[in-house]
Amino acid sequence: MFDAKQIMSIIPHRYPFLLIDRIVEFEEKKRIIAIKNVTVNEPFFQGHFPGNPIMPGVLIMEALAQAGGVLLLYAMPEREKKLIYFVGIDNARFRKPVLPGDVLTLEVEILNLRSWTCKLKAVAKVDGKVVAEAEIMSAMADREDPKK
């Protein structure tokens, strides 16, 4: 439904830190499913771990948070003036390693939404099997004008 260019029009992340490639399902203010194609040339594989590349769990969580950011910012007026910050994570579990060549499916749904804060249920899967999951808390803030 959304390609990388459309994703970058919603969230501020850019290569090498943009960790979602496309959105395949989207229900505004409810849920999102995004895809990350994990390739062997990802910069983090150079050091994590040489000879045994595994996607760091913290980056799986970041990819889930970025998908949540698209979900939260999509319908936001003047979204280019807003940032979504990761403010907490509960019940994080890492079930299986994510390896080069995997297609990481990122499923995020809103559990509780308030004006500036949100709680999300986030599940990452490879081949339909859960590799990581957590409840993510986020807060919205105004983005500083880079011209000032």
Residue frames as a rotation matrix with the C-alpha (Angstrom) as fourth column:
MET 1
0.559 0.829 0.000 0.00
0.829 -0.559 0.000 0.00
0.000 0.000 -1.000 0.00
PHE 2
0.908 -0.377 -0.183 2.85
-0.353 -0.924 0.150 2.42
-0.226 -0.072 -0.972 0.83
ASP 3
0.611 -0.791 -0.033 6.33
0.549 0.453 -0.703 2.23
0.570 0.411 0.711 -0.66
ALA 4
-0.076 -0.754 -0.652 9.56
0.994 -0.105 0.006 3.57
-0.073 -0.648 0.758 0.89
LYS 5
-0.776 -0.206 0.596 9.08
0.360 -0.921 0.149 7.05
0.518 0.330 0.789 -0.61
GLN 6
0.171 0.920 0.351 5.60
-0.062 -0.346 0.936 7.33
0.983 -0.182 -0.002 0.92
ILE 7
0.558 -0.045 -0.828 6.90
0.774 0.386 0.501 6.04
0.298 -0.921 0.250 4.26
MET 8
-0.480 -0.845 -0.234 9.62
0.877 -0.463 -0.127 8.72
-0.001 -0.267 0.964 4.25
SER 9
-0.506 0.384 0.773 6.92
0.064 -0.877 0.477 11.36
0.860 0.290 0.419 3.67
ILE 10
0.604 0.795 -0.055 5.37
0.035 0.042 0.999 10.31
0.796 -0.605 -0.002 7.01
ILE 11
0.879 -0.368 -0.304 8.31
0.371 0.128 0.920 9.56
-0.300 -0.921 0.249 9.34
PRO 12
0.788 -0.563 -0.250 11.69
-0.600 -0.794 -0.101 11.35
-0.142 0.229 -0.963 9.41
HIS 13
0.328 -0.705 0.628 13.91
-0.093 0.638 0.764 8.25
-0.940 -0.309 0.144 9.37
ARG 14
0.706 -0.221 -0.673 16.37
-0.705 -0.130 -0.697 7.81
0.066 0.967 -0.248 6.50
TYR 15
0.797 -0.502 -0.337 18.96
0.361 0.842 -0.400 5.27
0.485 0.197 0.852 5.39
PRO 16
-0.618 -0.138 -0.774 20.67
-0.230 0.973 0.010 3.59
0.752 0.184 -0.633 7.13
PHE 17
-0.969 0.190 0.155 18.16
-0.126 0.158 -0.979 3.93
-0.211 -0.969 -0.129 9.97
LEU 18
-0.061 0.967 -0.247 14.90
-0.997 -0.070 -0.029 3.57
-0.046 0.245 0.969 8.05
LEU 19
-0.851 -0.355 0.388 13.98
-0.420 0.902 -0.096 0.01
-0.316 -0.245 -0.917 8.99
ILE 20
0.027 0.848 0.529 10.73
0.218 0.512 -0.831 -0.52
-0.976 0.138 -0.171 7.08
ASP 21
-0.884 -0.436 0.167 10.53
0.197 -0.025 0.980 -1.03
-0.423 0.900 0.108 3.33
ARG 22
-0.706 0.707 0.037 6.80
-0.229 -0.278 0.933 -1.03
0.670 0.650 0.358 2.66
ILE 23
-0.607 0.664 0.437 3.38
-0.556 0.039 -0.830 -1.10
-0.568 -0.747 0.346 4.26
VAL 24
-0.950 0.231 -0.208 1.14
-0.005 0.657 0.754 -3.97
0.311 0.718 -0.623 3.15
GLU 25
-0.020 0.973 -0.228 -1.91
0.801 0.152 0.579 -3.43
0.598 -0.171 -0.783 5.38
PHE 26
-0.962 -0.257 0.088 -3.19
0.173 -0.828 -0.533 -0.29
0.211 -0.498 0.841 7.03
GLU 27
0.170 0.982 -0.086 -6.27
0.810 -0.089 0.580 0.54
0.562 -0.168 -0.810 9.09
GLU 28
-0.298 -0.337 0.893 -6.08
-0.001 -0.936 -0.353 4.18
0.955 -0.106 0.279 10.08
LYS 29
-0.207 0.073 0.975 -5.84
-0.879 -0.453 -0.153 4.69
0.430 -0.889 0.158 13.85
LYS 30
0.798 0.521 0.303 -6.07
-0.600 0.729 0.330 0.90
-0.049 -0.445 0.894 14.41
ARG 31
0.490 -0.600 0.633 -3.33
0.134 0.769 0.625 -1.31
-0.862 -0.221 0.457 12.95
ILE 32
0.536 -0.438 -0.721 -0.53
-0.841 -0.349 -0.413 -1.59
-0.071 0.828 -0.556 10.42
ILE 33
0.675 -0.472 0.568 1.52
0.342 0.881 0.325 -4.36
-0.654 -0.025 0.756 8.84
ALA 34
0.637 -0.581 -0.507 4.91
-0.752 -0.615 -0.240 -3.40
-0.172 0.534 -0.828 7.46
ILE 35
0.914 -0.395 0.095 7.72
0.406 0.870 -0.279 -5.34
0.028 0.294 0.956 5.81
LYS 36
0.461 -0.877 -0.134 11.48
-0.777 -0.472 0.416 -5.15
-0.428 -0.087 -0.899 6.32
ASN 37
0.918 -0.292 -0.268 13.57
0.048 0.753 -0.656 -7.14
0.394 0.589 0.706 3.85
VAL 38
0.685 -0.705 0.184 16.63
-0.355 -0.102 0.929 -8.12
-0.636 -0.702 -0.321 5.84
THR 39
0.898 -0.395 -0.192 19.60
-0.095 0.252 -0.963 -8.19
0.429 0.883 0.189 3.46
VAL 40
0.568 -0.748 -0.343 23.14
0.822 0.534 0.198 -9.39
0.035 -0.395 0.918 4.05
ASN 41
-0.313 -0.743 0.592 24.49
0.694 -0.605 -0.392 -5.90
0.649 0.288 0.704 3.29
GLU 42
0.814 0.565 0.138 22.75
0.279 -0.587 0.760 -4.25
0.510 -0.580 -0.635 6.28
PRO 43
0.155 -0.834 0.529 25.37
-0.443 -0.537 -0.718 -2.08
0.883 -0.124 -0.453 8.05
PHE 44
0.387 0.030 0.921 24.72
-0.921 0.048 0.386 -3.68
-0.033 -0.998 0.046 11.45
PHE 45
1.000 0.010 0.001 25.74
-0.010 0.998 -0.061 -7.14
-0.002 0.061 0.998 10.19
GLN 46
0.361 -0.932 0.041 29.37
-0.205 -0.122 -0.971 -5.97
0.910 0.342 -0.236 9.92
GLY 47
-0.583 -0.644 0.495 29.68
-0.574 -0.104 -0.812 -6.13
0.574 -0.758 -0.309 13.69
HIS 48
-0.303 0.580 0.756 26.71
-0.814 0.255 -0.522 -8.23
-0.495 -0.774 0.395 14.87
PHE 49
0.515 -0.801 0.306 28.21
-0.319 0.152 0.935 -10.81
-0.796 -0.579 -0.177 14.54
PRO 50
0.009 -0.565 -0.825 31.03
-0.999 -0.048 0.021 -11.34
-0.052 0.824 -0.565 12.01
GLY 51
-0.849 -0.349 -0.396 30.65
-0.431 0.892 0.139 -14.83
0.304 0.288 -0.908 10.56
ASN 52
-0.650 0.701 -0.294 27.26
0.757 0.633 -0.163 -15.30
0.072 -0.329 -0.942 12.27
PRO 53
-0.920 0.211 0.331 25.07
-0.155 -0.970 0.187 -12.32
0.360 0.121 0.925 11.29
ILE 54
-0.305 0.852 -0.426 21.98
0.948 0.316 -0.046 -11.78
0.096 -0.418 -0.903 13.46
MET 55
-0.102 0.355 0.929 19.74
0.189 -0.910 0.369 -8.70
0.977 0.213 0.026 13.39
PRO 56
-0.956 -0.288 -0.052 20.02
0.111 -0.193 -0.975 -6.99
0.271 -0.938 0.217 16.80
GLY 57
-0.310 0.884 -0.349 16.87
0.945 0.326 -0.013 -7.29
0.102 -0.334 -0.937 18.88
VAL 58
-0.280 0.169 -0.945 16.92
0.399 -0.875 -0.274 -3.58
-0.873 -0.454 0.177 19.62
LEU 59
-0.867 -0.054 -0.495 16.68
-0.393 -0.537 0.746 -2.90
-0.306 0.842 0.445 15.85
ILE 60
-0.685 0.725 -0.075 13.73
0.560 0.590 0.583 -5.27
0.466 0.357 -0.809 15.54
MET 61
-0.080 0.643 -0.762 12.04
0.897 -0.287 -0.336 -3.19
-0.435 -0.710 -0.554 18.25
GLU 62
-0.550 -0.188 -0.814 13.01
-0.059 -0.963 0.262 -0.01
-0.833 0.192 0.518 16.41
ALA 63
-0.972 0.231 -0.046 11.48
-0.018 0.122 0.992 -1.37
0.235 0.965 -0.114 13.18
LEU 64
-0.291 0.905 -0.311 8.26
0.921 0.352 0.165 -2.11
0.258 -0.239 -0.936 15.08
ALA 65
-0.118 0.200 -0.973 8.33
0.594 -0.771 -0.230 1.40
-0.796 -0.605 -0.028 16.58
GLN 66
-0.873 -0.218 -0.437 8.83
-0.194 -0.666 0.720 2.94
-0.448 0.714 0.539 13.12
ALA 67
-0.715 0.697 0.050 5.79
0.440 0.394 0.807 1.04
0.542 0.599 -0.589 11.82
GLY 68
-0.002 0.700 -0.714 3.89
0.987 -0.115 -0.116 2.37
-0.163 -0.705 -0.691 14.84
GLY 69
-0.516 -0.274 -0.812 5.14
0.235 -0.956 0.174 5.86
-0.824 -0.101 0.557 14.00
VAL 70
-0.974 0.228 0.014 3.64
-0.026 -0.174 0.984 5.60
0.227 0.958 0.175 10.50
LEU 71
-0.318 0.903 -0.288 0.36
0.814 0.416 0.405 4.43
0.486 -0.106 -0.868 12.03
LEU 72
0.039 0.324 -0.945 0.28
0.875 -0.467 -0.124 7.32
-0.482 -0.823 -0.302 14.51
LEU 73
-0.525 -0.362 -0.770 1.48
0.096 -0.924 0.369 10.11
-0.846 0.120 0.520 12.22
TYR 74
-0.713 0.172 0.680 -0.39
0.698 0.265 0.665 9.21
-0.066 0.949 -0.309 9.04
ALA 75
0.140 0.902 0.409 -3.55
0.836 -0.329 0.439 11.22
0.531 0.280 -0.800 9.78
MET 76
0.097 -0.169 -0.981 -1.85
0.827 -0.535 0.174 13.82
-0.554 -0.828 0.088 11.97
PRO 77
0.919 0.178 0.351 -2.25
0.344 -0.796 -0.498 17.40
0.191 0.579 -0.793 10.73
GLU 78
0.640 -0.737 0.216 1.14
-0.661 -0.672 -0.333 19.04
0.391 0.070 -0.918 10.15
ARG 79
0.977 -0.214 0.005 2.89
0.188 0.865 0.466 15.72
-0.104 -0.454 0.885 10.82
GLU 80
0.360 -0.897 0.256 6.16
0.539 -0.024 -0.842 17.14
0.761 0.441 0.475 9.50
LYS 81
-0.007 -0.309 0.951 6.24
-0.543 -0.797 -0.263 19.24
0.839 -0.519 -0.162 12.68
LYS 82
0.683 0.350 0.642 5.89
-0.730 0.357 0.582 16.21
-0.025 -0.866 0.499 15.00
LEU 83
-0.451 -0.761 -0.466 8.13
-0.627 0.642 -0.442 13.43
0.635 0.093 -0.767 16.30
ILE 84
0.802 0.589 -0.095 7.15
-0.371 0.616 0.695 10.18
0.468 -0.522 0.713 17.97
TYR 85
-0.266 -0.904 0.335 9.49
-0.861 0.066 -0.504 9.16
0.433 -0.422 -0.796 20.80
PHE 86
0.098 0.096 -0.991 9.92
0.243 0.963 0.117 5.67
0.965 -0.252 0.071 22.21
VAL 87
-0.029 -0.127 0.991 9.24
-0.785 -0.611 -0.101 6.16
0.618 -0.782 -0.082 25.96
GLY 88
-0.170 -0.060 0.984 8.82
-0.835 0.538 -0.112 2.62
-0.523 -0.841 -0.141 27.24
ILE 89
-0.171 0.120 -0.978 8.71
-0.656 0.727 0.203 -1.03
0.735 0.677 -0.046 26.43
ASP 90
-0.078 0.236 0.969 7.04
-0.886 0.428 -0.176 -3.81
-0.456 -0.872 0.176 28.39
ASN 91
0.466 0.367 0.805 6.96
-0.227 0.929 -0.292 -7.57
-0.855 -0.047 0.516 28.04
ALA 92
0.341 -0.427 -0.838 9.62
-0.939 -0.111 -0.326 -7.68
0.046 0.898 -0.438 25.33
ARG 93
0.399 -0.210 0.893 10.44
-0.124 0.952 0.279 -11.19
-0.909 -0.222 0.354 24.18
PHE 94
-0.005 -0.477 -0.879 12.84
-0.997 -0.064 0.040 -12.39
-0.076 0.877 -0.475 21.51
ARG 95
0.618 0.467 0.633 11.89
-0.482 0.860 -0.165 -15.85
-0.621 -0.204 0.757 20.30
LYS 96
0.581 -0.434 0.688 14.09
0.706 0.690 -0.161 -16.56
-0.405 0.580 0.707 17.27
PRO 97
-0.355 -0.764 -0.538 17.02
0.246 -0.632 0.735 -14.87
-0.902 0.128 0.413 15.53
VAL 98
0.861 0.489 -0.142 16.43
0.039 -0.342 -0.939 -12.77
-0.508 0.803 -0.313 12.41
LEU 99
-0.047 -0.920 0.389 18.97
0.439 0.331 0.836 -13.58
-0.897 0.210 0.388 9.70
PRO 100
-0.572 -0.197 -0.796 20.04
-0.576 -0.594 0.561 -12.18
-0.584 0.780 0.226 6.33
GLY 101
-0.929 0.276 -0.247 17.46
-0.083 0.494 0.865 -13.12
0.361 0.824 -0.436 3.71
ASP 102
-0.553 0.770 -0.320 14.53
0.781 0.345 -0.520 -13.08
-0.290 -0.537 -0.792 6.15
VAL 103
-0.454 0.563 0.691 11.43
0.119 -0.730 0.673 -11.05
0.883 0.388 0.265 5.42
LEU 104
-0.885 0.088 -0.458 10.46
0.453 -0.064 -0.889 -9.43
-0.108 -0.994 0.017 8.70
THR 105
-0.172 0.911 0.375 6.73
0.429 -0.273 0.861 -8.80
0.887 0.309 -0.344 9.03
LEU 106
-0.967 -0.220 -0.131 5.94
0.229 -0.513 -0.827 -6.06
0.115 -0.830 0.547 11.55
GLU 107
-0.100 0.995 0.029 2.42
0.556 0.032 0.830 -6.06
0.825 0.099 -0.556 12.99
VAL 108
-0.958 -0.212 -0.192 1.45
0.281 -0.573 -0.770 -3.14
0.053 -0.792 0.608 15.21
GLU 109
-0.041 0.980 0.193 -1.93
0.599 -0.131 0.790 -2.28
0.799 0.148 -0.582 16.70
ILE 110
-0.536 -0.058 0.842 -3.05
-0.431 -0.839 -0.332 0.54
0.726 -0.541 0.424 18.95
LEU 111
-0.456 0.354 -0.817 -4.04
0.746 0.652 -0.134 -0.59
0.485 -0.670 -0.561 22.44
ASN 112
0.381 0.501 -0.777 -4.55
0.832 -0.553 0.051 2.82
-0.404 -0.665 -0.628 24.02
LEU 113
-0.378 -0.459 0.804 -4.40
0.788 -0.615 0.019 6.22
0.485 0.641 0.594 22.34
ARG 114
0.366 0.399 -0.840 -4.48
0.733 -0.680 -0.004 9.57
-0.573 -0.615 -0.542 24.09
SER 115
0.974 0.128 -0.188 -3.74
-0.001 -0.824 -0.567 13.00
-0.227 0.552 -0.802 22.72
TRP 116
0.485 -0.860 -0.157 0.07
-0.847 -0.418 -0.327 12.79
0.216 0.292 -0.932 23.07
THR 117
-0.513 -0.657 0.552 0.75
-0.763 0.644 0.057 9.24
-0.393 -0.392 -0.832 24.28
CYS 118
0.443 0.615 -0.653 0.05
-0.831 0.555 -0.042 5.80
0.336 0.561 0.757 22.94
LYS 119
-0.221 -0.445 0.868 0.46
-0.587 0.771 0.246 2.14
-0.779 -0.455 -0.432 23.89
LEU 120
0.227 0.186 -0.956 1.01
-0.952 0.248 -0.178 -0.30
0.204 0.951 0.233 21.02
LYS 121
0.521 -0.116 0.846 1.01
-0.156 0.961 0.228 -4.07
-0.839 -0.250 0.482 20.73
ALA 122
0.333 -0.530 -0.780 3.91
-0.941 -0.234 -0.243 -5.00
-0.053 0.815 -0.577 18.45
VAL 123
0.513 -0.146 0.846 4.73
-0.035 0.981 0.190 -8.41
-0.858 -0.127 0.498 16.96
ALA 124
-0.003 -0.591 -0.807 7.53
-0.976 -0.174 0.131 -9.26
-0.217 0.788 -0.576 14.52
LYS 125
0.593 0.267 0.760 7.29
-0.147 0.964 -0.223 -12.44
-0.792 0.021 0.611 12.46
VAL 126
-0.443 -0.619 -0.649 9.35
-0.860 0.089 0.502 -14.37
-0.253 0.780 -0.572 9.93
ASP 127
-0.772 0.207 -0.601 7.54
-0.241 0.779 0.578 -16.95
0.588 0.592 -0.552 7.82
GLY 128
0.189 0.982 -0.017 4.47
-0.247 0.064 0.967 -16.54
0.950 -0.179 0.255 10.05
LYS 129
0.319 -0.150 -0.936 6.39
0.811 0.555 0.187 -17.41
0.491 -0.818 0.299 13.22
VAL 130
0.974 0.073 0.213 6.80
-0.050 -0.853 0.520 -14.86
0.220 -0.517 -0.827 16.03
VAL 131
0.150 -0.982 -0.115 10.42
0.652 0.186 -0.735 -13.76
0.743 0.035 0.668 16.40
ALA 132
-0.897 -0.385 -0.216 9.84
0.414 -0.567 -0.712 -10.83
0.151 -0.728 0.669 18.77
GLU 133
0.141 0.958 0.249 7.00
0.587 -0.284 0.758 -9.07
0.797 0.039 -0.602 20.57
ALA 134
-0.798 -0.350 -0.491 6.44
0.603 -0.453 -0.657 -6.24
0.007 -0.820 0.572 23.03
GLU 135
0.582 0.812 -0.034 4.14
0.813 -0.581 0.047 -3.51
0.019 -0.055 -0.998 24.23
ILE 136
-0.524 -0.788 0.322 5.60
0.811 -0.578 -0.094 -0.18
0.260 0.212 0.942 23.17
MET 137
0.482 0.605 -0.634 4.79
0.729 -0.678 -0.093 3.17
-0.486 -0.418 -0.768 24.73
SER 138
-0.435 -0.590 0.680 5.34
0.859 -0.499 0.117 6.34
0.270 0.634 0.724 22.75
ALA 139
0.205 0.445 -0.872 4.87
0.577 -0.774 -0.260 10.05
-0.791 -0.450 -0.415 23.14
MET 140
0.345 -0.023 0.938 4.47
0.871 -0.365 -0.330 12.77
0.350 0.931 -0.106 20.54
ALA 141
0.079 -0.378 -0.922 6.45
0.561 -0.748 0.355 15.98
-0.824 -0.546 0.153 20.66
ASP 142
0.956 0.161 -0.247 6.88
-0.075 -0.678 -0.731 19.04
-0.285 0.717 -0.636 18.51
ARG 143
0.363 -0.850 0.381 9.88
0.931 0.346 -0.116 18.86
-0.033 0.397 0.917 16.20
GLU 144
0.151 -0.399 -0.904 12.32
0.255 -0.868 0.426 21.74
-0.955 -0.295 -0.029 16.50
ASP 145
0.989 0.144 -0.045 12.66
0.012 -0.371 -0.929 23.91
-0.150 0.918 -0.368 13.45
PRO 146
0.380 -0.913 0.150 16.12
0.874 0.408 0.265 23.12
-0.303 0.030 0.952 12.01
LYS 147
0.205 -0.263 0.943 16.37
0.626 -0.705 -0.333 26.70
0.753 0.658 0.020 10.66
LYS 148
0.892 0.176 0.417 16.47
-0.173 -0.719 0.673 28.18
0.419 -0.672 -0.611 14.18
